[in-house]
């Protein structure tokens, strides 16, 4: 079978950071490959090189080595329409305002999107956006499909459906599929080959020791951090919640589960009064700290160190900057601009800022997005630090791994129904 991708000795670096070094890869036509590795190992960078984005669109990178896509340079292959790329940042890749308009402009069928036809694209959930982009990529007829971190956006059922579609395309038209993702356990049975990046790095190269942070505080927590009574939510006439009521005790973490598009993010926004709702009553402890699915959009300084220092100054904790950077494995990234971080690295920075802020209530949307195993442990430490201070957290995710991190949970179901879980 012919080779679709041949990479020899690929190295990619910025002025201050080496991202990939000496990577070699050979992929056959019709093969489905999983590229994995820890946060910051260069998975997304490799896809952007194969897509012709680095260094031609994203400048400022030094690239060496040989990269061929169907015997062409990545840029030539992209210009010929041979490559389709589904990025982690899924919010800026649309040309129309509504789903039907987007598919009509691209002359693609509505397959699976009839119910969302009249929905504004900006009103879609992350999972719905990612599924739509994947549908567009498949419909483009490209011979190389590149998907970045699908497990961060898709619930487990939708993930299986999407990968099945990709494998069908690989078999029927000989397309090559490369998926970059850190969740090997969820994908290894669905792909043909697994390639690991970053496995030769020295232990601890990502910074931090992973040790538990000693709060030196214990307390008996009393009272509620949040109380919701009779909350009703809808979007475009579709019920997301009907008369929902729940309490969140101080010193606890509540998980909100559900498939893509059932209203998890909308519920968090309602608690912050950022979206319309009706309710008999909503009370949340202040100050509250909200980490959205897109934390990159609210970093405000030119470096990770400056961002941490700004928050430390705002919350009177200047002496903690170095310690917090070590705890959240950011000490090797202190010089980096936050907007150059990977999704997982940006999540770690957002968690570090929440740690410094010490809110009475943390609202965290898709906390597992882009996080590898070690970063998930940091999330657990953040939640534990809140518990010890008698603060609380409400975290929303499509991943059922969230159940392992919280004290109680509720699952949003289609049609506005709710199921409570232990």
Buried (B, 14 or more C-beta within 10 A) or exposed (E): EEBBBBBEEBBBBBEEEEBBBEBEBEBBBBBBBBBBBBBBBBBBBBBBBBBBBBBBEEEEBEBEBEBBBBEBBBBBBBEEEBBBBBBBEBBEBBEBEBBBBBBEEEEBEBEEBEEBEEBBBEBBBBBBBBBBBBBBBBBBEBBBBBBBBBBBBBBBEBBBBBBEBBBEBBEEEBBBBBBBBBBBEBBEEBBBBEBBBBEEBEEEEBBBEBEEBEBEEEEEBEEBBBBBBBBBBBBEEBBBBBEBBBBBBBBBBBBBBBBBBBBBBBBBBBBEEEBEBEBEEBEBBEEBBBBBBBBBEEBEBEBBBBBBBBBBEEBEBEEBBEEBBBBBBBBBBBEBBBEBBBBBBBBBBBBBBBBBBBBBBBBBBBBBBBBBEBBBBBBBBBBBBBBBBBBBBBBBBBBBBBBEBBBBBBBBBEEBEBEEEE
